[in-house]
Amino acid sequence: MARNFLVETSRSWGFRPSDPASFEQACSIPWTLVSEELHYRKVHQFRANRKAYEDSRPRGRRSIEGMRPMELVVGDVHPIDIHLTRADGSICTAKLIGFLDWATGRVWCDLIAFDTRGGVNNRDVIEVFAAMVEHPAFGLPEALYIDNGKEYGFATYLDDAMTLTVPGFHGPGRSMRVINALPYNAPAKPIERWFGDFESRYLSTLPGWISGNRMNKRQEAIGRTVAPYGTFEDFVPAFFGLLKAYHSVPMGKQSGLKGLSPNTTFQKHVAAGWSAITMSRDEVRAAVARRVERTVIQGAIKLRGRRWTCEELWQYAHEKVMVCEPVYHTPAELLLLDMKGKRLGIATPDVALHPLDHRGTQSTAARAKAHRDAIVDMARSVPKIDVAARLITLGRDQPVVIPNQPTGKMLLDPSERPARIVMPKKPSSSEERRREQDERIAAQMDLVKTIVG
């Protein structure tokens, strides 16, 4: 290729050799020259195959020496290379949502399969993460290392909300931070290596395994792909059986666990006193929420087309509250905060009752009493103020502005006035009105006498 390039370039400059065969031979590039320039392949790799470049670039070494369980957890989603059958007979593969505890090598994961084409979303990842956080052997990680994929969008809320002074959640706090992986940086995530090892050492023992190369699938015979394992429901128990075996098998001497199994490593930390900080799944779901401002109207708020209320709102005297609205789930309850970020209460849907339902009367009375009691309690600390008297005093105490002497006085000649201004008469007194009325009646009687004769 290099020889052809040199020949074409020479001809483009107008060079026409008498012996083309000798010319092409002269343009042959010696291997010694080519070998001296081979390192420029890295430039092409950097431009055209960024992933391969990132996989081969220099890296620092990492050690888990001194790390605590759940100090750093790495999350990722990975396809399982085992053919399964759907109810309609079509072939599919499952997806694994996993979290690797870097310090012990333990993996918390779950499987998901789709009836049609689909992908893992935030809600799927949240459910697996919440189940891990609730389990006493895992709990809440101190740091979470994840990709930048859209299925991890929920982590932006965790990074803020799970500083675990989360209003409304109680118990020992643990600050948590979320670390996003750099693009093309799979070698930096140990869970990627775990995926590869688990596939080759454990999943490859199951029927239906197609190997890791989707473009060159494993074949039972020439021209015939591997028969599927079975249904997704059949595969799940087998997968978790292999995962349990992985946790019990000692790692190699060169691994970070130094010949111990993940379970043995974890047992050593437990014996040394380590314990998890857990949260319920509902609390994790609630933590993945955005704060929105709402106006309190008659002891209730509106969100997503519904009214929500609680006893704390009945007693609330301010106009605005902050609502922690779940981003990826349909809420059954809402955590309410005041405008300073302090916990206010838990709101539930405000159910409308039938006019003849006695519970409606009881609820209305309870709300009115709670609001009245709150106002009365506030009134004890507020003195009565005569606003009108204070305004009058304020006006009276203001200094009088003394004007300057007039610069001049305008005079107008009455004879040159274009129009005459007639001022309205002042209202007459009652005696004057009666006298005028008597005079009008007398004048009318005289007129009648004159006409009659």
PyMOL commands that set and color helices and strands:
alter all, ss='L'
color gray80, all
select helices_A, chain A and resi 2-12+20-26+31-36+38-48+50-56+122-134+150-152+155-161+186-188+190-201+203-205+232-248+262-271+281-287+311-314+358-379+387-396+414-416+430-452
alter helices_A, ss='H'
color red, helices_A
select strands_A, chain A and resi 73-79+84-85+91-92+95-101+107-112+143-146+177-180+219-221+224-225+289-295+300-303+306-309+320-326+334-337+343-349
alter strands_A, ss='S'
color yellow, strands_A
deselect
rebuild
show_as cartoon
